[in-house]
């Protein structure tokens, strides 16, 4: 069972809200054998309910998603969908990475894979930093694909290494 750190900013984390977060976000753990401490930040700012989720997985993989709507429960649902899309999009790379175990490939057998148009131009408007460990080229490519995220304004953000 994964452990959760649920924090609130300008919102009280009620037992029912915590239970909902753990139930919904916990769905992503079915894809992996070992998941680290899942960090969830719930924020209310100017009427927007923002949910930020970070899921560290064995092997140095970091799944991250952020959503903002006018309803906290809707934001939670959307961020879970976003994390699952990341997993589905990267499933072949993840399966190759976890060939020795850790990735539950059977959980994704019937899942459709979404692809983005290659000819789209992307504009990075925000970058974030965190510390990473040394890795091989294939893992670096997979990490890079997982860490580019679409912002609510339609632009793209990139999470950078904090080294």
C-alpha positions, 0 to 999 in steps of 0.5 A: 500500500502506498503512503500519501502526503496530502497537504492543503493550501487555503483549504482544510483537508477533511477526512472525506477529501483525504479518503477521496484523494487516496482512493482516486490517486491510489489507482495509479499504484496498480501499474507498479510494484513499488511506489514511493510516498505519493505527494498531493497538494490541494490549493484553492486560489481565486476560486480555482481548485488546484491539485498537484500530484507527484508519484515517485516509482522505483527506478527513479521514475517520477509521474507528475500531474496538475489540474485546476477547475472550479471543483476540487473533486473534478480536479482530482479526477482529471489529474488521475486521468492525466497520470494514467495517460502518461503511463499509457503513453509510455507503457512500452518504454516502461515495460522495457525499463521494468523488464526485471519486475516492478511494472505490472504490464498486464494492467495495461494490455487493453489500454489505448495509446494516445499520440500527439501530432509530431508537427505541432509547435510547442512553446515552453512557458514555465520550467521547474527544477528537481534533483535527478540521479545518473541514468542511461540514455533510454531512461533519460528519454523516457523521463524527458517524455514524462516531464513535459506537461501541458498547462491549462493555458494550452502551452507546455511546461518542462520540469528540469533537473535541479543539479 
